[in-house]
């Protein structure tokens, strides 16, 4: 138990979470095993989270908050913990996602992380590196909790048709991912448009990019390179990318026609195969 005695709550959000979990558990007079039994997790997992060796999940946090009567403390902290585990170059943008009123994204080869399923996330993140894949998957999925906010952002995603055909994670994973996209068809805050192959040359040929619009901050354009991210509030860049995005939406299929194409690809390419 040496790790517990030297845990520094100021070292990181994960350490602070573990410190608070231990403090509230001990105040309730419970052992790690007893708390684990109450929330249906192992005492070992409770201990690993208390010593910052394991990431907490939102579900774990909600159960422990209820069991210990913390007033939602751990559920509020878990988002900060998850963002702190993202690559350093992306943490600023993950924070921006939580403040944005509108997010506009153009994606050339993969579905945007905010709309990825768990299986799709695992396939994307595990393509070259399977180390700590469970935690890395949970961290990416945690970003999607912005849609559970009282006033969630409006998301527009223009997705190249190529991303529908790029078989990531196998047929079952792709079928689940495309079905997930179809689940937003009637959601006015999450809008998916497909840029069809027939569009030919288009305003997004330079690559994927995101636009973030916030109430009290300048608009931000974000692009990614290999192992790095590039945000900018340069007015000329923002103006250029905004114009490009308008043109992309104009030549993309409508939301209804996009759903029809997604449904067709899902059935034709990833549907059940007869023996």
N, C-alpha and C positions, 0 to 999 in steps of 0.2 A: 504493500500500500504506500510505498515511498512516493510514487508518482502523485498521489493525492495531496500529500503534505507539502509538496513543493510547487503545486500548480499555481501559476501566476495568472490571475483573471485579466490582467492587462496585456498579456502576451499576444492574444488574438481573439477574435469573436468566438472561435471554437473553445478556447480555454475559458473565456468568460461564461459561456453556456454551461460547460462542465462544472465550473465553480458554483454557479447558481443552482444547478440541478442538485449537487451534493448538499448545498446549504439548506435548501428547502426539504430535501429528503430527510436529513438529520433532524431538522426542526419538527418534522412530523413523527419522529421516533421510529423510522423504518429502516431496515437493512436494505441493501441492494436487492437481495433475493425477494424480500417481502414486497418491495415496490414493483419488481419485475412480475411477480405473481398477480398483483393487482391490475397491471396494465397489459398483461399477457405478453411480456417479453422476458428473456432470461435475465437473471441477476448479473451474469457475466456481461451482457450487452450494456446494462445500466452502468456497470463499472467502467467499461471501455469508453462510454460517452463522458462519464464524469472525469476521466483522465485524458480527455481530448485525443483518444486513439481511434475513435469511431465517430462518424458523422451522425447526428440525429436526423430523423426524418420529420416532416410535418405531422404525420400520423402519430409518431411517438410523442412529439411535443404536445399535441392536443390531449392525448390520453393522460400524460403526466400532469399537465395543467389541471385537468379535471380531478385527478386523484389527489393532488397536493393542494388544491385550492390556490393556485398562484395568480389567479386573475388574468390568465392568458400570457404571462410573462415569457414562457419558453416558446410559445407560438409566435410571439412578436420577434423574438431573437433568432428563430431558425432561418428566416429569410436572410438576415445579415450574415449568419454563419455560412449559408449556402453560397451567397455572392462572394464571400471571402475565399472560397475554394476554387473559384473560376480562375483561369489564367490571368495574371496581373494586367496584361494589356487589354483584357475584355471587361474588367470589373467596372470601369467607369461607364461603359455602355450598358451593362446590366443594371446599374443604378439609374441610368437615364431611362431605361425601359419602365421603371416603376413610376417615373414622374411624367412620362409622355402622355399627351392627350391623343396623339395620332402617330402611328408608326406605319410608314410606307416602305415596303421591301420588294426588290426585284431579285429573283433567284434563278440562276441558270441551270444548276445541276441537282440541287437537293432542296427539299422542303425546309423552310425556315425553322429554326430551333423552337420557336414559340408554338409551332403547330405539329411538332414531331411526336409520334407515339413512342412508348418505352422501347419496344423492340427495334424500331427504326433508329432511335438514339444509340442503343447498344451497338447496332451494326455500324453506324457512322463513326462513333468514338473508338470502336474496337478494331477498325480496319487495319491499323498498324501497331496498336498498343492496347493490350488487354489488362494491363496492370491497374488495380483499383477501379475496375470497370463499373462495379455496382455503385460506388460512391460518385464517380464521375457522371454516371447516368442520372443518379438522383439529383445532383447539382444542376444539371441542365433542365431536367423536368421541373425543378422548383421555380425556375423563371416563369413558368406558365401560370403561376399563382397570381400574377398581375391581373388576370382576367376574373379573379374572384373578388377584386376590390369593389368598394361601393360605387366608384365611378371608373370602370376599367377603360383602358385606351381603345380607340378605334384602330383596327389593324386592316391594312390593305396589303395583300400579297399578289403580285403578278409573278406567275410561275411558268417558266419555259416548259413546253410540252416534253422536252427531253427528260426532265426530272420525273415524269410519269413513267417513262420507259426504262430509266436507269434502275436496274433490279438490285436494290440495296437490301441486304439481309435475307434474300430469298423471296419466293413467290408469296408465302403466307404473310411475311412481314409487309411486303408491298401492298397486298390486298388490304391488310389492316390499316396501313397508312392512308391509302386512297379513300377507304371507307371513313376514316377519321376526318379527312378533308370534306367529304360530303355531309358530315354531321353539322357543318357550319352554314349550310346552304340557306337557311332561313334566319340566320343570326346577323342582324344589321351591323353589329360591332366587329365581326370577323368576316372579311370579304376576300374570296379567293377567285382570281381570274387567271385563266391559262392563256399564255402566248403561244398560238399554234405554229407548227412548222410552216404553214402556208403564209405566215406573215413575212417570210423572207428577211431581208435586211431590216434592222430595227434600231431604235435609240439605245438599246441596252447591250449592244455588241461589245462594249468595253468591259463588261462584267457586272457581277452582282453588286448591289449597293442598298443602303438603308437611309431613310429620311426620318428624323425624329422631330416632332413639333410639340413644344411644351408651352404652358401658359405664361410662365415668367422667365423663360430662358430663350436665347436665340435658337433658330432651327439648326440642326446638326446633320451633316452628311457623314456616313460611316462606311468605309470599305475595309476589306481585309487583304493582307498579303500573307506570305508564308510565315506562320508563327507570329503575326503581329496585326494590330488593328490601327486604323488611321481615321480618327474623327476630326472634323473641321467645321468651324462656323463661318468660314470665309464667305462673305455674301455672294461673290461671283460664282464660287463652287456650288453653293446652295441653290442659287438661281438656275444654274445650268442643269443640275441634277433634278430640280423640281420640274423644269421643262421636259427633260428626258422622261421623267416618270409620267407626266401627263400624256406624252405621246405613246408610251408603253401601254397605259390603260386604254387609250383610244383604239389601238390596234389589237389589243387582247380581246378574247371572247367575252361576252357578257357573263355575269355571275351564273345565270341559268344555263347558258350554252356551255360554260366551263364545267359545270356540274355534270352535264350530259356527256361531255368528252371524258371526264374523269371516270364516270360510271362505265362508259364503253370500254376504256382501256382496262379498267379493273376486271371486267368480265371477260374480255377477249384475251388479254395477256396474262392475267393472274387468276382467272376463274378455275373452278374445279375441272380437272382433266379426266376424261374417261379412260379406263384401263384398256 
